[in-house]
Amino acid sequence: MTRIKRGVAAHKRRKNLLKRAKGFDNRRSTNFVAAREALLHADTYAYRDRRNKKRDFRALWLIRVNAALRENGLTWSKFAGKLKKEGITVNRKMLAELAVKHPEIFDKMAVSLK
């Protein structure tokens, strides 16, 4: 009967975990226990922020569109109401793209709905 030595598997597991912690500060990138703890938090934040990213971008688009609209004497709420009334369906992302990359087209659109 031979005994099973687990050194190779344990070493591989630790090495992979430390590879994931590469770039962390100080002990968190070199010490297994600290790295494991740091990665638990990092994974939690990554999961949470994949959802928050959608919220953040939507807010950014609204800020950009509202800023462009205020230059034309409108606000987002009034503009959104007029878009809905006219039956124009364009999402916030596309409106923000227009406002940033093609301001002359966006201005025409805002003035025509004023």
C-alpha positions in Angstrom: 0.0 0.0 0.0 1.4 3.4 -1.0 0.5 6.7 0.5 -0.9 9.5 -1.6 1.1 12.7 -1.5 -0.9 15.9 -2.3 2.0 18.3 -2.6 1.7 18.8 -6.4 -2.1 19.6 -6.3 -1.7 21.9 -3.3 1.2 23.7 -5.0 -0.8 24.1 -8.2 -3.8 25.4 -6.4 -1.8 28.0 -4.5 0.2 29.0 -7.5 -3.0 29.6 -9.5 -4.5 31.7 -6.7 -1.3 33.8 -6.4 -1.4 34.3 -10.2 -4.9 35.8 -9.9 -3.6 38.1 -7.1 -0.8 39.4 -9.3 -0.9 43.2 -9.2 -2.3 43.4 -5.6 -0.3 45.5 -3.1 2.4 44.1 -0.7 1.6 40.9 1.1 -1.7 40.4 -0.7 0.2 39.4 -3.9 2.7 37.1 -2.4 1.1 35.5 0.7 -1.4 32.7 0.1 -3.7 33.5 3.0 -3.7 37.2 2.4 -4.2 36.7 -1.4 -7.1 34.4 -0.8 -8.8 36.9 1.4 -8.2 39.7 -1.1 -9.5 37.7 -4.0 -12.7 36.9 -2.0 -13.3 40.6 -1.7 -12.2 41.3 -5.3 -14.6 38.7 -6.7 -17.5 40.2 -4.7 -16.7 43.7 -6.0 -16.4 42.5 -9.5 -19.8 40.7 -9.4 -21.5 43.8 -7.8 -19.9 46.3 -10.2 -20.7 44.3 -13.3 -24.3 45.3 -12.5 -23.5 48.8 -11.3 -21.7 49.5 -14.5 -25.0 49.6 -16.3 -26.4 52.1 -13.8 -23.3 54.3 -14.1 -23.4 54.4 -17.9 -27.1 55.2 -18.0 -26.4 58.1 -15.6 -23.5 59.3 -17.7 -25.6 59.3 -20.9 -28.3 61.3 -19.1 -25.8 63.9 -17.9 -24.3 64.3 -21.4 -27.7 64.6 -23.1 -29.0 67.0 -20.4 -25.9 69.2 -20.8 -26.3 69.4 -24.5 -30.1 70.1 -24.2 -29.5 72.9 -21.7 -27.4 74.7 -24.3 -30.5 74.7 -26.4 -32.8 75.9 -23.6 -34.4 72.5 -22.9 -34.2 70.0 -20.0 -34.1 66.2 -20.2 -37.5 65.8 -18.8 -39.2 68.1 -21.3 -37.2 66.7 -24.2 -38.1 63.1 -23.2 -41.7 64.0 -23.0 -41.7 65.6 -26.4 -39.9 62.6 -27.9 -42.5 60.3 -26.5 -45.4 62.5 -27.7 -43.9 62.5 -31.3 -43.4 58.8 -31.1 -39.7 58.9 -31.6 -38.0 55.9 -30.0 -34.2 56.5 -29.6 -32.4 55.2 -26.6 -30.3 57.3 -24.2 -27.0 55.8 -25.4 -27.6 56.9 -29.0 -28.8 60.4 -27.9 -25.6 60.8 -25.9 -23.5 59.6 -28.9 -25.2 62.2 -31.0 -24.7 64.9 -28.4 -21.0 64.2 -28.2 -19.9 63.2 -31.7 -22.5 65.0 -33.9 -23.6 68.1 -31.9 -25.0 69.9 -35.0 -27.4 67.0 -35.7 -28.4 66.8 -32.0 -29.0 70.6 -31.9 -31.3 70.4 -35.0 -33.2 67.6 -33.3 -33.5 69.5 -30.0 -34.6 72.8 -31.8 -37.2 71.0 -33.9 -38.8 69.5 -30.8 -38.6 72.8 -28.8 
